[in-house]
Amino acid sequence: MRERSIIVTGGAGFVGSHLCDRLLEEGHQVVAVDDLVTGRTENLSVASRHGDAFGFSETDIRTPGLLDVFDRHRPDVVMHLAAQAGVRPSLEDPDHDASVNVLGTLNVLRCATSVGCRKVVYAASGGTLYGEPTSLPVRESSADGAHPESPYGISKKVVLDYLRFFSRHRSLEFVALALGNVYGPRQDPTGEAGVISIFASSMLAGRSPTIFGDGDQTRDYVYVEDTVAAFVAAMDRASGEVVNIGTGIETSVNALYTMLCGIVGIPPTPTYGPQPEGELRRIALDNAHAASVLGWRPRTDLAVGLARTVEHLRESYSPSADARSDSDTER
Ligand SMILES: NC(=O)c1ccc[n+]([C@@H]2O[C@H](COP(=O)([O-])OP(=O)(O)OC[C@H]3O[C@@H](n4cnc5c(N)ncnc54)[C@H](O)[C@@H]3O)[C@@H](O)[C@H]2O)c1
């Protein structure tokens, strides 16, 4: 495969750092751009072993300095993952959410076009794009007329129209990957979302996590390595479209909780809290389109992915880490 210059925005984050690792393994030149608001340089320790093939720029995507980064590295492809990536913070501060997710994205797209970048692969949100779906698994066509339940869902959705604009009028190709609930090693167990890391780290610390709502709400959990494979496929395949990246399988928070208890080796004793605002009841993403346009399908069974995630948390677990109990959040 031809070696490319690739910028990964949000490259120090959970998904972005795995993507950097994978692109570097495939021999590409990679620059991660991240302002480290939630991302961590520790996530880039594997990428940093690739020497000159990897660079990191601590830059806020909303700032004029982003153009210098693009100018220096002249990316062929931009993987755009930098975002205010939580539902709850978007409810508390929709202005900040829009500032990063809409205005920041516009800056990324402008910088990309001004240096002749060919394609943007965008991390869209399959968990919020469709609002509360009427039938499951939900297909990409259901986004028309759907209304996201949170400012985060709105900001992630409006970007799809900007991508179409830039594609039509600025010759910038795009693929928008509507991701399910991504999980796996490096997901922040102290963060706002990522129920699997939050539950598992709580259990490993000997605490019982709280399930917010009745626990019968469902999500489509997709393993991070599978997710990253979709970004890689989208560099060369598909154009001008939204593609669901999920398993098509609904898993309830109660079922997830019970599976994690089995892996960690503790009896299930769930406690329940109030249903949070802005969250869906059920979601699962139809992945037939991903199979046809990207040749992508999920490879990792939930039980296998959960075991790997727990293993990673066990290795990195320190009793002083303050992993808090939390609810599930669609992303
Ligand atoms: N993880 C999921 O389940 C999921 C689901 C659907 C969509 N997504 C999308 O995938 C992307 C990655 O998500 P993640 O789970 O890895 O989240 P994350 O928070 O780990 O990664 C986001 C990264 O963006 C960086 N960032 C935030 N604001 C920035 C700014 N102004 N300038 C530069 N960098 C900035 C953060 O520091 C962080 O490293 C996001 O766009 C998110 O909306 C994630």
The ligand as an ORCA input file, in Angstrom:
! r2SCAN-3c Opt
* xyz 0 1
  N     -16.300      6.443     21.726
  C     -17.504      6.320     21.203
  O     -18.293      5.465     21.603
  C     -17.933      7.214     20.067
  C     -19.181      6.966     19.469
  C     -19.596      7.795     18.417
  C     -18.770      8.817     17.973
  N     -17.577      9.024     18.586
  C     -16.739     10.118     18.102
  O     -15.430      9.596     17.907
  C     -14.481     10.600     18.203
  C     -13.475     10.071     19.226
  O     -14.152      9.727     20.415
  P     -13.386      9.160     21.678
  O     -14.304      8.231     22.370
  O     -12.052      8.694     21.266
  O     -13.310     10.462     22.569
  P     -12.052     11.148     23.282
  O     -12.593     12.242     24.145
  O     -11.172     10.125     23.875
  O     -11.313     11.797     22.020
  C     -11.562     13.098     21.554
  C     -10.234     13.803     21.476
  O     -10.444     15.116     20.965
  C      -9.608     15.996     21.680
  N     -10.161     17.342     21.588
  C     -11.311     17.804     22.144
  N     -11.472     19.110     21.825
  C     -10.422     19.461     21.039
  C     -10.037     20.661     20.400
  N     -10.758     21.803     20.508
  N      -8.893     20.674     19.666
  C      -8.125     19.538     19.559
  N      -8.440     18.379     20.150
  C      -9.577     18.334     20.880
  C      -9.589     15.456     23.105
  O      -8.486     15.911     23.850
  C      -9.570     13.963     22.849
  O      -8.256     13.461     22.795
  C     -15.265     11.813     18.668
  O     -15.436     12.655     17.558
  C     -16.587     11.236     19.105
  O     -17.630     12.174     18.978
  C     -17.131      8.253     19.622
*
